[in-house]
Amino acid sequence: MPSHPVLFVSYSGAFGGAERILVDCAGRLDGPVVLACPPGPLAAAARAAGLRVAPVRPRPLALRAGRRAAVAHAAGLAGLARDVARLAGDERAPVVVAWGMRAVLATAVARLGVPVLAVHNDLLPAGAVGAAVRAATRRCAGAVALSHAIAAGLPPGAAVLHPGVVLDGPPAPVPAGRPRVLWLGALVPWKRPELALDVAERMPGVAFDLGGSPLAAEGRELLAALRRRAEAPAMAGRVRLLGQVPDAATELARAHALLHTADAEPFGMVLVEALAAGRPVVAPAAAGPLEIVTDGAGRLFPPGDADAAAGALRAVLADPGAPAAARERASAFDVRASAARFAAALDGVRCR
């Protein structure tokens, strides 16, 4: 008789770096898995990876956008809690994996009767929301954080599990011709994509590609502003907005380096992917990148400092040993090792 499935829970149906890690972790477990999430890109990616999906209703994402939004969000969490309780019972799940702070909040009030592993992929906000998430995490049987930066805001005892990448085969050779810098991420204000264009203004001999798409209305406004700047005469012909990038590896193969600009990235999966592709990384010296980027494999700069970022990019582009050093650094993030650590964390919770 097959064992009962581990139930993964995601409040959001979007598919960003955290959700890619979810699909990878769930897909590498030995036993059966079912993912509870709203319809959308995450559900599609999970099914493509061979995972079984249990759809739940989409719910509001706003956490701090006024009283009305807060009430709607609280109702959304309560609704997800009911869905998770029903699914956990129907599936006879031996353990529930709450992926992200909203799922952690929902499972904390669901009274499931089975152990919950809280997986944190974001820096906790200040104030009442952060306090509520910490309290919910204490009620879980165990907690995992994707970086030390995230774990620092959680109750003591959270295991740090850096996600990994596939390292089979050599990386693509560095392309010839004009240096090309890639920026890759969701077009949301906290990722600071406009800073990439500030850097491009300081490096007229370098081409810049920005890959990513908006996640909400504020992202659409940001995209319009980026497009106006990219079409200015000083940028025309060397700055491209790529839109949604379905295959990061293809774009990384065309680039000479990756530029990251978020002031406080919780982890930074795209940084690890760039290292695996043999592309040095230039990123802010804060939070997750501090745990990823080492000397030789890239450079760090003070958050928000376009001049320092441009100087760091010039240094890595001029360093012939940077691609090899980047690939060597990626060996610390082998997906087989990270998958084994996640499975061990899950087993530790399941046995309680």
C-alpha positions, -999 to +999 in steps of 0.1 A: +000+000+000+015+034-009+022+058+019+001+089+024+014+120+007+032+149+023+010+180+019+027+212+007+008+244+011+013+277-007-009+307-002+001+322-036-002+308-071+027+329-085+059+313-096+090+332-084+123+320-069+107+307-037+081+287-057+108+272-079+125+260-048+092+245-036+087+225-068+123+213-067+122+203-030+089+185-034+098+168-066+130+153-051+113+136-022+111+098-023+074+095-013+042+109-027+034+146-025+004+168-030+006+206-034-023+228-022-021+261-041-043+284-062-046+279-099-018+297-118+019+295-128+029+276-097+002+249-102+012+246-139+049+243-130+042+217-103+021+196-127+048+198-153+072+184-127+049+155-121+035+167-088-002+163-079-020+196-073-050+202-051-064+236-062-075+261-035-092+294-041-070+325-048-070+349-019-058+385-013-021+390-011-020+425+005-008+424+040-004+461+049-026+481+026-052+496+049-079+482+071-102+468+044-073+449+028-062+436+062-097+423+069-098+406+035-064+391+041-074+377+075-104+361+058-082+347+032-059+331+058-089+316+076-102+302+043-069+286+035-068+272+071-101+254+064-089+241+030-057+228+046-076+211+074-099+194+049-071+183+026-049+170+054-078+149+066-088+137+031-052+128+022-044+115+057-012+135+053+015+125+079+030+160+078+022+194+063+048+217+048+037+254+051+056+272+024+060+309+033+048+331+061+011+332+049+009+294+048+025+293+082-001+317+096-029+297+081-017+263+093-011+277+128-049+283+132-060+252+114-055+227+143-045+200+119-035+173+144-004+165+123+031+180+125+038+211+104+072+221+090+073+259+085+095+269+055+104+306+055+116+322+023+112+359+032+126+383+057+100+388+083+083+423+084+085+445+115+056+451+138+025+431+144+028+410+113+063+398+121+053+390+157+023+370+145+045+350+121+070+342+149+042+331+172+028+309+144+062+294+138+066+285+174+034+264+171+050+243+143+069+211+149+099+225+131+111+254+110+135+258+080+149+291+067+164+295+032+192+317+046+208+328+078+194+363+071+159+349+073+166+327+103+178+357+123+143+370+125+127+337+135+125+319+169+157+301+178+162+266+164+153+272+127+174+251+104+191+270+076+189+252+043+205+270+013+187+258-019+207+242-046+211+240-083+219+212-108+257+212-116+258+185-142+280+193-172+302+223-178+287+258-182+283+275-215+314+293-227+315+331-221+303+348-253+326+370-274+318+406-282+306+435-262+301+427-225+265+420-216+251+423-181+219+405-171+194+416-144+167+390-137+138+391-113+102+401-107+094+437-116+084+448-081+097+480-064+117+462-037+139+445-063+151+480-074+153+473-112+156+511-118+190+509-101+202+486-129+194+514-154+213+538-131+243+515-135+238+512-172+240+550-175+275+548-159+287+521-183+281+532-219+302+505-234+282+476-218+249+461-229+222+455-203+193+430-204+165+432-178+144+401-176+111+399-156+075+408-156+052+427-132+033+408-104+008+436-096-004+470-106+026+487-090+048+465-111+031+476-143+037+512-134+074+503-128+076+486-161+063+517-179+089+538-162+117+514-171+105+513-207+106+551-210+142+551-197+153+522-218+140+540-249+159+572-242+187+581-268+215+574-243+202+538-237+188+529-271+204+499-287+221+486-256+194+482-230+166+457-236+136+448-215+131+410-221+098+405-203+091+372-187+121+349-190+110+312-192+145+298-192+171+317-170+199+294-182+195+306-218+198+342-208+227+336-185+246+318-213+243+350-233+255+372-205+289+380-190+278+388-155+246+390-134+237+423-116+213+421-086+200+452-070+175+444-042+186+462-011+177+431+011+172+399-009+161+371+015+182+345-004+186+350-041+182+318-061+191+336-094+225+344-079+232+307-074+219+299-109+243+325-123+273+310-104+263+276-117+263+290-152+299+303-147+288+340-146+301+362-118+276+381-096+275+417-085+250+422-057+243+444-027+262+436+005+232+427+026+211+397+036+212+366+013+239+377-012+263+379+017+259+342+021+263+335-017+289+358-033+325+354-024+357+371-036+366+360-071+331+347-079+317+383-079+317+415-060+294+431-034+285+468-032+267+490-007+230+487-012+216+514-035+250+527-046+250+528-084+286+541-086+299+513-065+278+487-085+293+500-117+328+498-103+322+462-091+309+453-126+339+467-143+361+447-120+344+414-126+342+420-164+379+426-165+388+395-144+395+365-167+393+342-138+359+353-126+338+327-146+358+298-133+356+311-097+319+316-100+314+280-111+336+268-083+316+287-058+284+271-071+297+237-059+286+248-024+250+248-036+246+214-052+209+205-054+215+169-043+229+180-010+202+206-004+175+181-013+190+156+012+190+183+039+154+192+033+143+155+034+162+151+067+144+182+081+111+168+070+118+133+084+128+150+117+094+166+120+075+136+108+090+114+135+079+137+163 
